[in-house]
Amino acid sequence: MLTEHQLARYERQILFRPLGAPGQARLLDSRVVVCGCGAIGAATAEMLARAGVGYIRLVDFDCLELSNLQRQTLYEEGDLQTRPKCEIAAERLSRINSEIVIEPVIAKIGADNAAQLVEGVDVIVDGVDNFAAKFAMNQAAITLGIPMVYAALSGSYGLTMAVRPGETACLCCLYCAEPDKASSETAATAGVIGPSVNTVASLQMSQVLQLLTGQPECLPQGLLQVEVWDYELRTIRVPRRADCAVCGA
Ligand SMILES: [Zn+2]
């Protein structure tokens, strides 16, 4: 049951029929981990906090750099050379929504700790900028049976896909046969503009909302590719691979 206060606070979201009051109640009961608090991670984390997701874990080890300010929306000039980004982000999100639990965890995600960092949540949000961490999260997601929403950015181009263990392809189904495809470009080499960050974060957030409120039939059927300079959006089917080293039988 939602309180009067919650009904008022989340009124516009509750009025959106596919969510409604039952969807809002589920969001308030949900637990999400955001791995990486850079561009996409910060943008999605802010939407999660505003939407009233009850518990948000923020994992990152980096400090803010001057070049981050152009696109990483939770941070300000005064945050430079202070604390790790996950702590700054946690404080800012607490000011946006003091009625949810936000836990910053200072850690660099890798194969050795990914399972521990993502355990106990309903959805894993991919906000990391390197494929070693993405693959570690993918392995943990499959092992623990937790859905993950992958996202990647380069220039004006972005990708996102929901990985549902046992149901859909995983990141290894997508990339392990062609590893060059995964690591070809990153924000550090190809640059990135604000519109691609916020578009991909929004597409990621829609998938998180659908997963948390039990509406997997609404999810895109595969990998979403978006180009914000040429205004293109398409969905590419990604078959599960029976011989996948991570999710195959
Ligand atoms: Zn797979």
Boltz pocket constraint, residues with backbone or C-beta under 6 A from the ligand:
constraints:
  - pocket:
      binder: B
      contacts: [[A, 168], [A, 169], [A, 170], [A, 171], [A, 172], [A, 173], [A, 174], [A, 241], [A, 244], [A, 245], [A, 246], [A, 247], [A, 248]]
      max_distance: 6.0
